[in-house]
Structure formats: structure tokens, C-alpha cells
């Protein structure tokens, strides 16, 4: 079986606003993790190459890494209108 190397999602997913009147590209990086220190997630929002927003979230220790990842994505989708 051939091993396929895939790009990590953090480097491949990009949300852009392609409206004709918009000239700004918006990129959001999200991440979630779980370790012996706790569970958390974070987001970083960029317009073109400039960091415009960064957020961190702490979750209950019973939450999973997957829940932390999904929370970061959900929070950025909720903030979508404020990016413009």
C-alpha cells in the first residue's frame, strides 16, 4: 500500500470572502488540544498577512481534543460577521 502524504488541515483550510466588493482575504487558524495540563482551544484570524484577532478558550477537563477543535471552529463561525 502506498503511503500518501497529506497537508495538515491547519495549512490547507482557508476561508475567503469572495464577494465582488471585497478585496480582503480572511484566513482563520484553529486548534484544540488535551494534555495533563488541561483542555483548550484557540483561534487566530488574519486579513491578508496581518493578525487581526486571537482568542483562547479553556474547556472542562472531561472534554476531548475533538470537542476543543470543534469549539474553536464554532466560535470563529459565530464571529464571521465581525471580520468585515
PyMOL commands that set and color helices and strands:
alter all, ss='L'
color gray80, all
select helices_A, chain A and resi 9-12+65-78+80-83
alter helices_A, ss='H'
color red, helices_A
select strands_A, chain A and resi 26-35+38-47+50-59
alter strands_A, ss='S'
color yellow, strands_A
deselect
rebuild
show_as cartoon
